[in-house]
Amino acid sequence: MASWAKKKLFYRALMAETEEKREAAKDEAASAGVKFGAKANSLIANQESLYLLESLADVQDWTLDLIDQRTENILSLAWDQIAPWLFE
């Protein structure tokens, strides 16, 4: 499994809004010694900006509290979508 540092660089490239920012993110990764494979480069090149990853951009360390908060948020969002269907 990739380290958080490598994943973070990949996510930064995926959420870049422009080709210029994607290239800058890939350059940053390369400078850090991270080389993306062909599949990762293809995803970065062909992906529209993934705004759902923006909340990860500033995460330095995954802590239990952070994971619990994200879990609660995701479950709440899922419930908001599922509950109306369940209780029609």
HTML snippet that shows the backbone in 3Dmol.js (N, CA, C, O; Angstrom):
<script src="https://3Dmol.org/build/3Dmol-min.js"></script>
<div id="view" style="width:600px;height:400px;position:relative"></div>
<script>
const pdb = `
ATOM      1  N   MET A   1       0.845  -1.175   0.000  1.00  0.00           N
ATOM      2  CA  MET A   1       0.000   0.000   0.000  1.00  0.00           C
ATOM      3  C   MET A   1       0.892   1.242   0.000  1.00  0.00           C
ATOM      4  O   MET A   1       1.913   1.283   0.687  1.00  0.00           O
ATOM      5  N   ALA A   2       0.506   2.227  -0.759  1.00  0.00           N
ATOM      6  CA  ALA A   2       1.300   3.447  -0.869  1.00  0.00           C
ATOM      7  C   ALA A   2       1.247   4.243   0.432  1.00  0.00           C
ATOM      8  O   ALA A   2       0.259   4.207   1.165  1.00  0.00           O
ATOM      9  N   SER A   3       2.321   4.951   0.694  1.00  0.00           N
ATOM     10  CA  SER A   3       2.368   5.783   1.891  1.00  0.00           C
ATOM     11  C   SER A   3       1.413   6.961   1.740  1.00  0.00           C
ATOM     12  O   SER A   3       1.022   7.322   0.630  1.00  0.00           O
ATOM     13  N   TRP A   4       1.040   7.560   2.884  1.00  0.00           N
ATOM     14  CA  TRP A   4       0.161   8.728   2.839  1.00  0.00           C
ATOM     15  C   TRP A   4       0.818   9.855   2.044  1.00  0.00           C
ATOM     16  O   TRP A   4       0.131  10.563   1.308  1.00  0.00           O
ATOM     17  N   ALA A   5       2.119  10.035   2.174  1.00  0.00           N
ATOM     18  CA  ALA A   5       2.802  11.102   1.436  1.00  0.00           C
ATOM     19  C   ALA A   5       2.630  10.921  -0.073  1.00  0.00           C
ATOM     20  O   ALA A   5       2.379  11.889  -0.791  1.00  0.00           O
ATOM     21  N   LYS A   6       2.765   9.696  -0.546  1.00  0.00           N
ATOM     22  CA  LYS A   6       2.608   9.433  -1.978  1.00  0.00           C
ATOM     23  C   LYS A   6       1.157   9.620  -2.407  1.00  0.00           C
ATOM     24  O   LYS A   6       0.886  10.220  -3.447  1.00  0.00           O
ATOM     25  N   LYS A   7       0.231   9.110  -1.611  1.00  0.00           N
ATOM     26  CA  LYS A   7      -1.184   9.271  -1.931  1.00  0.00           C
ATOM     27  C   LYS A   7      -1.560  10.748  -1.989  1.00  0.00           C
ATOM     28  O   LYS A   7      -2.300  11.178  -2.873  1.00  0.00           O
ATOM     29  N   LYS A   8      -1.045  11.512  -1.040  1.00  0.00           N
ATOM     30  CA  LYS A   8      -1.362  12.944  -0.979  1.00  0.00           C
ATOM     31  C   LYS A   8      -0.889  13.650  -2.253  1.00  0.00           C
ATOM     32  O   LYS A   8      -1.606  14.493  -2.793  1.00  0.00           O
ATOM     33  N   LEU A   9       0.291  13.320  -2.730  1.00  0.00           N
ATOM     34  CA  LEU A   9       0.794  13.913  -3.972  1.00  0.00           C
ATOM     35  C   LEU A   9      -0.082  13.511  -5.158  1.00  0.00           C
ATOM     36  O   LEU A   9      -0.349  14.326  -6.042  1.00  0.00           O
ATOM     37  N   PHE A  10      -0.524  12.265  -5.175  1.00  0.00           N
ATOM     38  CA  PHE A  10      -1.402  11.789  -6.236  1.00  0.00           C
ATOM     39  C   PHE A  10      -2.746  12.514  -6.170  1.00  0.00           C
ATOM     40  O   PHE A  10      -3.261  12.961  -7.195  1.00  0.00           O
ATOM     41  N   TYR A  11      -3.311  12.630  -4.978  1.00  0.00           N
ATOM     42  CA  TYR A  11      -4.590  13.331  -4.832  1.00  0.00           C
ATOM     43  C   TYR A  11      -4.465  14.794  -5.248  1.00  0.00           C
ATOM     44  O   TYR A  11      -5.371  15.345  -5.874  1.00  0.00           O
ATOM     45  N   ARG A  12      -3.358  15.412  -4.903  1.00  0.00           N
ATOM     46  CA  ARG A  12      -3.135  16.815  -5.284  1.00  0.00           C
ATOM     47  C   ARG A  12      -3.150  16.945  -6.809  1.00  0.00           C
ATOM     48  O   ARG A  12      -3.718  17.895  -7.348  1.00  0.00           O
ATOM     49  N   ALA A  13      -2.537  16.007  -7.487  1.00  0.00           N
ATOM     50  CA  ALA A  13      -2.535  16.036  -8.954  1.00  0.00           C
ATOM     51  C   ALA A  13      -3.942  15.804  -9.505  1.00  0.00           C
ATOM     52  O   ALA A  13      -4.347  16.449 -10.472  1.00  0.00           O
ATOM     53  N   LEU A  14      -4.685  14.884  -8.888  1.00  0.00           N
ATOM     54  CA  LEU A  14      -6.041  14.597  -9.356  1.00  0.00           C
ATOM     55  C   LEU A  14      -7.000  15.763  -9.153  1.00  0.00           C
ATOM     56  O   LEU A  14      -7.922  15.951  -9.946  1.00  0.00           O
ATOM     57  N   MET A  15      -6.791  16.546  -8.098  1.00  0.00           N
ATOM     58  CA  MET A  15      -7.735  17.630  -7.846  1.00  0.00           C
ATOM     59  C   MET A  15      -7.308  18.946  -8.480  1.00  0.00           C
ATOM     60  O   MET A  15      -7.988  19.960  -8.324  1.00  0.00           O
ATOM     61  N   ALA A  16      -6.203  18.937  -9.186  1.00  0.00           N
ATOM     62  CA  ALA A  16      -5.756  20.149  -9.873  1.00  0.00           C
ATOM     63  C   ALA A  16      -6.793  20.570 -10.908  1.00  0.00           C
ATOM     64  O   ALA A  16      -7.327  19.741 -11.645  1.00  0.00           O
ATOM     65  N   GLU A  17      -7.063  21.847 -10.949  1.00  0.00           N
ATOM     66  CA  GLU A  17      -8.126  22.365 -11.806  1.00  0.00           C
ATOM     67  C   GLU A  17      -7.705  22.583 -13.249  1.00  0.00           C
ATOM     68  O   GLU A  17      -8.553  22.665 -14.138  1.00  0.00           O
ATOM     69  N   THR A  18      -6.415  22.677 -13.486  1.00  0.00           N
ATOM     70  CA  THR A  18      -5.943  22.942 -14.843  1.00  0.00           C
ATOM     71  C   THR A  18      -4.797  21.995 -15.188  1.00  0.00           C
ATOM     72  O   THR A  18      -4.190  21.380 -14.311  1.00  0.00           O
ATOM     73  N   GLU A  19      -4.521  21.895 -16.471  1.00  0.00           N
ATOM     74  CA  GLU A  19      -3.400  21.067 -16.916  1.00  0.00           C
ATOM     75  C   GLU A  19      -2.086  21.583 -16.334  1.00  0.00           C
ATOM     76  O   GLU A  19      -1.218  20.801 -15.946  1.00  0.00           O
ATOM     77  N   GLU A  20      -1.951  22.890 -16.277  1.00  0.00           N
ATOM     78  CA  GLU A  20      -0.738  23.496 -15.717  1.00  0.00           C
ATOM     79  C   GLU A  20      -0.552  23.087 -14.255  1.00  0.00           C
ATOM     80  O   GLU A  20       0.559  22.760 -13.839  1.00  0.00           O
ATOM     81  N   LYS A  21      -1.629  23.103 -13.483  1.00  0.00           N
ATOM     82  CA  LYS A  21      -1.547  22.709 -12.077  1.00  0.00           C
ATOM     83  C   LYS A  21      -1.291  21.208 -11.943  1.00  0.00           C
ATOM     84  O   LYS A  21      -0.597  20.773 -11.024  1.00  0.00           O
ATOM     85  N   ARG A  22      -1.854  20.421 -12.859  1.00  0.00           N
ATOM     86  CA  ARG A  22      -1.584  18.976 -12.833  1.00  0.00           C
ATOM     87  C   ARG A  22      -0.104  18.707 -13.071  1.00  0.00           C
ATOM     88  O   ARG A  22       0.513  17.898 -12.378  1.00  0.00           O
ATOM     89  N   GLU A  23       0.454  19.398 -14.061  1.00  0.00           N
ATOM     90  CA  GLU A  23       1.876  19.218 -14.353  1.00  0.00           C
ATOM     91  C   GLU A  23       2.736  19.670 -13.178  1.00  0.00           C
ATOM     92  O   GLU A  23       3.733  19.023 -12.858  1.00  0.00           O
ATOM     93  N   ALA A  24       2.366  20.766 -12.539  1.00  0.00           N
ATOM     94  CA  ALA A  24       3.117  21.250 -11.371  1.00  0.00           C
ATOM     95  C   ALA A  24       3.054  20.219 -10.241  1.00  0.00           C
ATOM     96  O   ALA A  24       4.049  19.982  -9.556  1.00  0.00           O
ATOM     97  N   ALA A  25       1.881  19.609 -10.052  1.00  0.00           N
ATOM     98  CA  ALA A  25       1.741  18.592  -9.009  1.00  0.00           C
ATOM     99  C   ALA A  25       2.574  17.356  -9.339  1.00  0.00           C
ATOM    100  O   ALA A  25       3.191  16.762  -8.455  1.00  0.00           O
ATOM    101  N   LYS A  26       2.588  16.973 -10.615  1.00  0.00           N
ATOM    102  CA  LYS A  26       3.422  15.834 -11.020  1.00  0.00           C
ATOM    103  C   LYS A  26       4.902  16.160 -10.833  1.00  0.00           C
ATOM    104  O   LYS A  26       5.675  15.302 -10.406  1.00  0.00           O
ATOM    105  N   ASP A  27       5.304  17.393 -11.149  1.00  0.00           N
ATOM    106  CA  ASP A  27       6.693  17.816 -10.941  1.00  0.00           C
ATOM    107  C   ASP A  27       7.056  17.784  -9.460  1.00  0.00           C
ATOM    108  O   ASP A  27       8.155  17.372  -9.089  1.00  0.00           O
ATOM    109  N   GLU A  28       6.117  18.226  -8.615  1.00  0.00           N
ATOM    110  CA  GLU A  28       6.344  18.197  -7.164  1.00  0.00           C
ATOM    111  C   GLU A  28       6.548  16.755  -6.697  1.00  0.00           C
ATOM    112  O   GLU A  28       7.433  16.473  -5.888  1.00  0.00           O
ATOM    113  N   ALA A  29       5.729  15.859  -7.210  1.00  0.00           N
ATOM    114  CA  ALA A  29       5.870  14.446  -6.848  1.00  0.00           C
ATOM    115  C   ALA A  29       7.230  13.917  -7.295  1.00  0.00           C
ATOM    116  O   ALA A  29       7.917  13.229  -6.539  1.00  0.00           O
ATOM    117  N   ALA A  30       7.609  14.243  -8.525  1.00  0.00           N
ATOM    118  CA  ALA A  30       8.899  13.780  -9.042  1.00  0.00           C
ATOM    119  C   ALA A  30      10.049  14.312  -8.186  1.00  0.00           C
ATOM    120  O   ALA A  30      11.011  13.596  -7.912  1.00  0.00           O
ATOM    121  N   SER A  31       9.940  15.569  -7.770  1.00  0.00           N
ATOM    122  CA  SER A  31      10.981  16.164  -6.914  1.00  0.00           C
ATOM    123  C   SER A  31      11.076  15.459  -5.569  1.00  0.00           C
ATOM    124  O   SER A  31      12.139  15.418  -4.949  1.00  0.00           O
ATOM    125  N   ALA A  32       9.946  14.902  -5.123  1.00  0.00           N
ATOM    126  CA  ALA A  32       9.920  14.179  -3.850  1.00  0.00           C
ATOM    127  C   ALA A  32      10.311  12.718  -4.032  1.00  0.00           C
ATOM    128  O   ALA A  32      10.284  11.940  -3.079  1.00  0.00           O
ATOM    129  N   GLY A  33      10.678  12.343  -5.273  1.00  0.00           N
ATOM    130  CA  GLY A  33      11.096  10.979  -5.537  1.00  0.00           C
ATOM    131  C   GLY A  33       9.951  10.023  -5.790  1.00  0.00           C
ATOM    132  O   GLY A  33      10.133   8.806  -5.760  1.00  0.00           O
ATOM    133  N   VAL A  34       8.754  10.577  -6.044  1.00  0.00           N
ATOM    134  CA  VAL A  34       7.580   9.750  -6.301  1.00  0.00           C
ATOM    135  C   VAL A  34       7.333   9.712  -7.804  1.00  0.00           C
ATOM    136  O   VAL A  34       7.161  10.746  -8.450  1.00  0.00           O
ATOM    137  N   LYS A  35       7.319   8.507  -8.340  1.00  0.00           N
ATOM    138  CA  LYS A  35       7.062   8.336  -9.758  1.00  0.00           C
ATOM    139  C   LYS A  35       5.738   7.610  -9.914  1.00  0.00           C
ATOM    140  O   LYS A  35       5.561   6.503  -9.407  1.00  0.00           O
ATOM    141  N   PHE A  36       4.813   8.240 -10.617  1.00  0.00           N
ATOM    142  CA  PHE A  36       3.527   7.609 -10.869  1.00  0.00           C
ATOM    143  C   PHE A  36       3.660   6.644 -12.025  1.00  0.00           C
ATOM    144  O   PHE A  36       4.409   6.893 -12.969  1.00  0.00           O
ATOM    145  N   GLY A  37       2.937   5.548 -11.951  1.00  0.00           N
ATOM    146  CA  GLY A  37       2.929   4.580 -13.030  1.00  0.00           C
ATOM    147  C   GLY A  37       2.065   5.062 -14.190  1.00  0.00           C
ATOM    148  O   GLY A  37       1.466   6.136 -14.131  1.00  0.00           O
ATOM    149  N   ALA A  38       2.012   4.264 -15.232  1.00  0.00           N
ATOM    150  CA  ALA A  38       1.260   4.624 -16.435  1.00  0.00           C
ATOM    151  C   ALA A  38      -0.217   4.831 -16.136  1.00  0.00           C
ATOM    152  O   ALA A  38      -0.829   5.768 -16.649  1.00  0.00           O
ATOM    153  N   LYS A  39      -0.789   3.971 -15.317  1.00  0.00           N
ATOM    154  CA  LYS A  39      -2.217   4.089 -15.001  1.00  0.00           C
ATOM    155  C   LYS A  39      -2.491   5.373 -14.216  1.00  0.00           C
ATOM    156  O   LYS A  39      -3.452   6.083 -14.508  1.00  0.00           O
ATOM    157  N   ALA A  40      -1.661   5.670 -13.235  1.00  0.00           N
ATOM    158  CA  ALA A  40      -1.841   6.893 -12.452  1.00  0.00           C
ATOM    159  C   ALA A  40      -1.696   8.122 -13.335  1.00  0.00           C
ATOM    160  O   ALA A  40      -2.486   9.060 -13.229  1.00  0.00           O
ATOM    161  N   ASN A  41      -0.690   8.124 -14.206  1.00  0.00           N
ATOM    162  CA  ASN A  41      -0.508   9.261 -15.111  1.00  0.00           C
ATOM    163  C   ASN A  41      -1.702   9.422 -16.050  1.00  0.00           C
ATOM    164  O   ASN A  41      -2.099  10.544 -16.364  1.00  0.00           O
ATOM    165  N   SER A  42      -2.265   8.320 -16.491  1.00  0.00           N
ATOM    166  CA  SER A  42      -3.434   8.374 -17.355  1.00  0.00           C
ATOM    167  C   SER A  42      -4.629   8.966 -16.611  1.00  0.00           C
ATOM    168  O   SER A  42      -5.356   9.795 -17.160  1.00  0.00           O
ATOM    169  N   LEU A  43      -4.831   8.544 -15.371  1.00  0.00           N
ATOM    170  CA  LEU A  43      -5.918   9.104 -14.568  1.00  0.00           C
ATOM    171  C   LEU A  43      -5.742  10.605 -14.363  1.00  0.00           C
ATOM    172  O   LEU A  43      -6.695  11.374 -14.490  1.00  0.00           O
ATOM    173  N   ILE A  44      -4.533  11.008 -14.049  1.00  0.00           N
ATOM    174  CA  ILE A  44      -4.255  12.432 -13.828  1.00  0.00           C
ATOM    175  C   ILE A  44      -4.503  13.219 -15.107  1.00  0.00           C
ATOM    176  O   ILE A  44      -5.125  14.280 -15.070  1.00  0.00           O
ATOM    177  N   ALA A  45      -4.031  12.719 -16.221  1.00  0.00           N
ATOM    178  CA  ALA A  45      -4.148  13.432 -17.498  1.00  0.00           C
ATOM    179  C   ALA A  45      -5.586  13.541 -17.974  1.00  0.00           C
ATOM    180  O   ALA A  45      -5.961  14.547 -18.577  1.00  0.00           O
ATOM    181  N   ASN A  46      -6.396  12.526 -17.715  1.00  0.00           N
ATOM    182  CA  ASN A  46      -7.748  12.486 -18.259  1.00  0.00           C
ATOM    183  C   ASN A  46      -8.846  12.880 -17.281  1.00  0.00           C
ATOM    184  O   ASN A  46     -10.023  12.904 -17.640  1.00  0.00           O
ATOM    185  N   GLN A  47      -8.476  13.178 -16.090  1.00  0.00           N
ATOM    186  CA  GLN A  47      -9.460  13.437 -15.052  1.00  0.00           C
ATOM    187  C   GLN A  47      -9.834  14.904 -14.992  1.00  0.00           C
ATOM    188  O   GLN A  47      -8.978  15.784 -15.081  1.00  0.00           O
ATOM    189  N   GLU A  48     -11.114  15.154 -14.842  1.00  0.00           N
ATOM    190  CA  GLU A  48     -11.521  16.502 -14.494  1.00  0.00           C
ATOM    191  C   GLU A  48     -11.209  16.656 -13.021  1.00  0.00           C
ATOM    192  O   GLU A  48     -11.021  15.666 -12.314  1.00  0.00           O
ATOM    193  N   SER A  49     -11.154  17.880 -12.559  1.00  0.00           N
ATOM    194  CA  SER A  49     -10.816  18.137 -11.166  1.00  0.00           C
ATOM    195  C   SER A  49     -11.739  17.366 -10.229  1.00  0.00           C
ATOM    196  O   SER A  49     -12.960  17.405 -10.379  1.00  0.00           O
ATOM    197  N   LEU A  50     -11.153  16.670  -9.270  1.00  0.00           N
ATOM    198  CA  LEU A  50     -11.933  15.901  -8.299  1.00  0.00           C
ATOM    199  C   LEU A  50     -12.042  16.698  -6.996  1.00  0.00           C
ATOM    200  O   LEU A  50     -11.213  16.564  -6.096  1.00  0.00           O
ATOM    201  N   TYR A  51     -13.058  17.507  -6.920  1.00  0.00           N
ATOM    202  CA  TYR A  51     -13.216  18.385  -5.771  1.00  0.00           C
ATOM    203  C   TYR A  51     -13.421  17.631  -4.471  1.00  0.00           C
ATOM    204  O   TYR A  51     -13.149  18.164  -3.395  1.00  0.00           O
ATOM    205  N   LEU A  52     -13.898  16.394  -4.558  1.00  0.00           N
ATOM    206  CA  LEU A  52     -14.115  15.626  -3.337  1.00  0.00           C
ATOM    207  C   LEU A  52     -12.807  15.349  -2.599  1.00  0.00           C
ATOM    208  O   LEU A  52     -12.820  14.990  -1.421  1.00  0.00           O
ATOM    209  N   LEU A  53     -11.693  15.513  -3.280  1.00  0.00           N
ATOM    210  CA  LEU A  53     -10.401  15.275  -2.638  1.00  0.00           C
ATOM    211  C   LEU A  53      -9.830  16.515  -1.953  1.00  0.00           C
ATOM    212  O   LEU A  53      -8.823  16.429  -1.251  1.00  0.00           O
ATOM    213  N   GLU A  54     -10.471  17.670  -2.155  1.00  0.00           N
ATOM    214  CA  GLU A  54      -9.933  18.908  -1.594  1.00  0.00           C
ATOM    215  C   GLU A  54      -9.765  18.850  -0.084  1.00  0.00           C
ATOM    216  O   GLU A  54      -8.817  19.418   0.457  1.00  0.00           O
ATOM    217  N   SER A  55     -10.675  18.172   0.599  1.00  0.00           N
ATOM    218  CA  SER A  55     -10.583  18.103   2.060  1.00  0.00           C
ATOM    219  C   SER A  55      -9.351  17.329   2.520  1.00  0.00           C
ATOM    220  O   SER A  55      -8.957  17.429   3.682  1.00  0.00           O
ATOM    221  N   LEU A  56      -8.748  16.567   1.628  1.00  0.00           N
ATOM    222  CA  LEU A  56      -7.555  15.793   1.982  1.00  0.00           C
ATOM    223  C   LEU A  56      -6.261  16.587   1.794  1.00  0.00           C
ATOM    224  O   LEU A  56      -5.206  16.182   2.282  1.00  0.00           O
ATOM    225  N   ALA A  57      -6.341  17.696   1.100  1.00  0.00           N
ATOM    226  CA  ALA A  57      -5.136  18.433   0.724  1.00  0.00           C
ATOM    227  C   ALA A  57      -4.307  18.902   1.910  1.00  0.00           C
ATOM    228  O   ALA A  57      -3.079  18.951   1.828  1.00  0.00           O
ATOM    229  N   ASP A  58      -4.960  19.244   3.001  1.00  0.00           N
ATOM    230  CA  ASP A  58      -4.236  19.777   4.147  1.00  0.00           C
ATOM    231  C   ASP A  58      -4.007  18.766   5.267  1.00  0.00           C
ATOM    232  O   ASP A  58      -3.471  19.116   6.318  1.00  0.00           O
ATOM    233  N   VAL A  59      -4.407  17.527   5.051  1.00  0.00           N
ATOM    234  CA  VAL A  59      -4.222  16.503   6.084  1.00  0.00           C
ATOM    235  C   VAL A  59      -2.752  16.126   6.157  1.00  0.00           C
ATOM    236  O   VAL A  59      -2.158  15.682   5.175  1.00  0.00           O
ATOM    237  N   GLN A  60      -2.184  16.311   7.326  1.00  0.00           N
ATOM    238  CA  GLN A  60      -0.784  15.946   7.528  1.00  0.00           C
ATOM    239  C   GLN A  60      -0.664  14.502   8.008  1.00  0.00           C
ATOM    240  O   GLN A  60       0.163  13.737   7.513  1.00  0.00           O
ATOM    241  N   ASP A  61      -1.499  14.146   8.974  1.00  0.00           N
ATOM    242  CA  ASP A  61      -1.460  12.801   9.544  1.00  0.00           C
ATOM    243  C   ASP A  61      -2.876  12.294   9.745  1.00  0.00           C
ATOM    244  O   ASP A  61      -3.766  13.035  10.163  1.00  0.00           O
ATOM    245  N   TRP A  62      -3.068  11.020   9.440  1.00  0.00           N
ATOM    246  CA  TRP A  62      -4.357  10.395   9.705  1.00  0.00           C
ATOM    247  C   TRP A  62      -4.387   9.997  11.170  1.00  0.00           C
ATOM    248  O   TRP A  62      -3.567   9.202  11.631  1.00  0.00           O
ATOM    249  N   THR A  63      -5.336  10.557  11.889  1.00  0.00           N
ATOM    250  CA  THR A  63      -5.507  10.205  13.290  1.00  0.00           C
ATOM    251  C   THR A  63      -6.860   9.526  13.447  1.00  0.00           C
ATOM    252  O   THR A  63      -7.716   9.614  12.566  1.00  0.00           O
ATOM    253  N   LEU A  64      -7.044   8.856  14.564  1.00  0.00           N
ATOM    254  CA  LEU A  64      -8.317   8.193  14.826  1.00  0.00           C
ATOM    255  C   LEU A  64      -9.455   9.212  14.843  1.00  0.00           C
ATOM    256  O   LEU A  64     -10.537   8.943  14.322  1.00  0.00           O
ATOM    257  N   ASP A  65      -9.214  10.384  15.443  1.00  0.00           N
ATOM    258  CA  ASP A  65     -10.254  11.421  15.475  1.00  0.00           C
ATOM    259  C   ASP A  65     -10.626  11.879  14.073  1.00  0.00           C
ATOM    260  O   ASP A  65     -11.809  12.036  13.772  1.00  0.00           O
ATOM    261  N   LEU A  66      -9.639  12.096  13.212  1.00  0.00           N
ATOM    262  CA  LEU A  66      -9.911  12.519  11.842  1.00  0.00           C
ATOM    263  C   LEU A  66     -10.704  11.445  11.095  1.00  0.00           C
ATOM    264  O   LEU A  66     -11.663  11.753  10.387  1.00  0.00           O
ATOM    265  N   ILE A  67     -10.304  10.208  11.256  1.00  0.00           N
ATOM    266  CA  ILE A  67     -11.006   9.108  10.591  1.00  0.00           C
ATOM    267  C   ILE A  67     -12.441   9.018  11.098  1.00  0.00           C
ATOM    268  O   ILE A  67     -13.365   8.823  10.309  1.00  0.00           O
ATOM    269  N   ASP A  68     -12.634   9.157  12.410  1.00  0.00           N
ATOM    270  CA  ASP A  68     -13.985   9.123  12.977  1.00  0.00           C
ATOM    271  C   ASP A  68     -14.844  10.262  12.429  1.00  0.00           C
ATOM    272  O   ASP A  68     -16.012  10.054  12.098  1.00  0.00           O
ATOM    273  N   GLN A  69     -14.273  11.464  12.332  1.00  0.00           N
ATOM    274  CA  GLN A  69     -15.017  12.614  11.808  1.00  0.00           C
ATOM    275  C   GLN A  69     -15.406  12.389  10.352  1.00  0.00           C
ATOM    276  O   GLN A  69     -16.546  12.654   9.970  1.00  0.00           O
ATOM    277  N   ARG A  70     -14.481  11.908   9.540  1.00  0.00           N
ATOM    278  CA  ARG A  70     -14.768  11.648   8.122  1.00  0.00           C
ATOM    279  C   ARG A  70     -15.802  10.539   7.976  1.00  0.00           C
ATOM    280  O   ARG A  70     -16.674  10.607   7.110  1.00  0.00           O
ATOM    281  N   THR A  71     -15.705   9.521   8.821  1.00  0.00           N
ATOM    282  CA  THR A  71     -16.667   8.426   8.773  1.00  0.00           C
ATOM    283  C   THR A  71     -18.065   8.929   9.089  1.00  0.00           C
ATOM    284  O   THR A  71     -19.020   8.615   8.377  1.00  0.00           O
ATOM    285  N   GLU A  72     -18.185   9.708  10.154  1.00  0.00           N
ATOM    286  CA  GLU A  72     -19.491  10.264  10.525  1.00  0.00           C
ATOM    287  C   GLU A  72     -20.050  11.139   9.411  1.00  0.00           C
ATOM    288  O   GLU A  72     -21.244  11.078   9.115  1.00  0.00           O
ATOM    289  N   ASN A  73     -19.208  11.944   8.798  1.00  0.00           N
ATOM    290  CA  ASN A  73     -19.655  12.824   7.724  1.00  0.00           C
ATOM    291  C   ASN A  73     -20.142  12.011   6.520  1.00  0.00           C
ATOM    292  O   ASN A  73     -21.208  12.288   5.971  1.00  0.00           O
ATOM    293  N   ILE A  74     -19.366  11.019   6.118  1.00  0.00           N
ATOM    294  CA  ILE A  74     -19.743  10.196   4.967  1.00  0.00           C
ATOM    295  C   ILE A  74     -21.031   9.421   5.263  1.00  0.00           C
ATOM    296  O   ILE A  74     -21.915   9.334   4.411  1.00  0.00           O
ATOM    297  N   LEU A  75     -21.134   8.860   6.470  1.00  0.00           N
ATOM    298  CA  LEU A  75     -22.351   8.131   6.831  1.00  0.00           C
ATOM    299  C   LEU A  75     -23.563   9.054   6.867  1.00  0.00           C
ATOM    300  O   LEU A  75     -24.656   8.656   6.463  1.00  0.00           O
ATOM    301  N   SER A  76     -23.385  10.265   7.340  1.00  0.00           N
ATOM    302  CA  SER A  76     -24.477  11.237   7.374  1.00  0.00           C
ATOM    303  C   SER A  76     -24.931  11.595   5.960  1.00  0.00           C
ATOM    304  O   SER A  76     -26.130  11.672   5.690  1.00  0.00           O
ATOM    305  N   LEU A  77     -23.979  11.811   5.068  1.00  0.00           N
ATOM    306  CA  LEU A  77     -24.318  12.122   3.676  1.00  0.00           C
ATOM    307  C   LEU A  77     -25.039  10.949   3.013  1.00  0.00           C
ATOM    308  O   LEU A  77     -26.006  11.140   2.274  1.00  0.00           O
ATOM    309  N   ALA A  78     -24.563   9.749   3.283  1.00  0.00           N
ATOM    310  CA  ALA A  78     -25.217   8.559   2.720  1.00  0.00           C
ATOM    311  C   ALA A  78     -26.629   8.420   3.275  1.00  0.00           C
ATOM    312  O   ALA A  78     -27.565   8.136   2.528  1.00  0.00           O
ATOM    313  N   TRP A  79     -26.787   8.617   4.574  1.00  0.00           N
ATOM    314  CA  TRP A  79     -28.104   8.507   5.190  1.00  0.00           C
ATOM    315  C   TRP A  79     -29.078   9.514   4.576  1.00  0.00           C
ATOM    316  O   TRP A  79     -30.230   9.176   4.302  1.00  0.00           O
ATOM    317  N   ASP A  80     -28.622  10.739   4.361  1.00  0.00           N
ATOM    318  CA  ASP A  80     -29.480  11.765   3.771  1.00  0.00           C
ATOM    319  C   ASP A  80     -30.003  11.336   2.398  1.00  0.00           C
ATOM    320  O   ASP A  80     -31.109  11.711   2.011  1.00  0.00           O
ATOM    321  N   GLN A  81     -29.225  10.567   1.677  1.00  0.00           N
ATOM    322  CA  GLN A  81     -29.643  10.092   0.358  1.00  0.00           C
ATOM    323  C   GLN A  81     -30.503   8.839   0.439  1.00  0.00           C
ATOM    324  O   GLN A  81     -31.437   8.674  -0.345  1.00  0.00           O
ATOM    325  N   ILE A  82     -30.197   7.964   1.376  1.00  0.00           N
ATOM    326  CA  ILE A  82     -30.864   6.671   1.469  1.00  0.00           C
ATOM    327  C   ILE A  82     -32.177   6.748   2.252  1.00  0.00           C
ATOM    328  O   ILE A  82     -33.150   6.087   1.888  1.00  0.00           O
ATOM    329  N   ALA A  83     -32.214   7.539   3.312  1.00  0.00           N
ATOM    330  CA  ALA A  83     -33.381   7.569   4.194  1.00  0.00           C
ATOM    331  C   ALA A  83     -34.686   7.864   3.470  1.00  0.00           C
ATOM    332  O   ALA A  83     -35.669   7.166   3.716  1.00  0.00           O
ATOM    333  N   PRO A  84     -34.749   8.860   2.591  1.00  0.00           N
ATOM    334  CA  PRO A  84     -36.032   9.109   1.901  1.00  0.00           C
ATOM    335  C   PRO A  84     -36.513   7.885   1.121  1.00  0.00           C
ATOM    336  O   PRO A  84     -37.709   7.595   1.091  1.00  0.00           O
ATOM    337  N   TRP A  85     -35.612   7.194   0.513  1.00  0.00           N
ATOM    338  CA  TRP A  85     -35.954   5.998  -0.261  1.00  0.00           C
ATOM    339  C   TRP A  85     -36.452   4.869   0.662  1.00  0.00           C
ATOM    340  O   TRP A  85     -37.376   4.134   0.314  1.00  0.00           O
ATOM    341  N   LEU A  86     -35.825   4.746   1.839  1.00  0.00           N
ATOM    342  CA  LEU A  86     -36.204   3.682   2.763  1.00  0.00           C
ATOM    343  C   LEU A  86     -37.577   3.907   3.371  1.00  0.00           C
ATOM    344  O   LEU A  86     -38.298   2.952   3.659  1.00  0.00           O
ATOM    345  N   PHE A  87     -37.940   5.172   3.567  1.00  0.00           N
ATOM    346  CA  PHE A  87     -39.165   5.471   4.303  1.00  0.00           C
ATOM    347  C   PHE A  87     -40.239   6.108   3.432  1.00  0.00           C
ATOM    348  O   PHE A  87     -41.053   6.891   3.922  1.00  0.00           O
ATOM    349  N   GLU A  88     -40.248   5.779   2.148  1.00  0.00           N
ATOM    350  CA  GLU A  88     -41.270   6.314   1.240  1.00  0.00           C
ATOM    351  C   GLU A  88     -42.637   5.869   1.687  1.00  0.00           C
ATOM    352  O   GLU A  88     -43.635   6.213   1.055  1.00  0.00           O
TER     353      GLU A  88
END
`;
const viewer = $3Dmol.createViewer("view");
viewer.addModel(pdb, "pdb");
viewer.setStyle({}, {cartoon: {color: "spectrum"}});
viewer.zoomTo();
viewer.render();
</script>
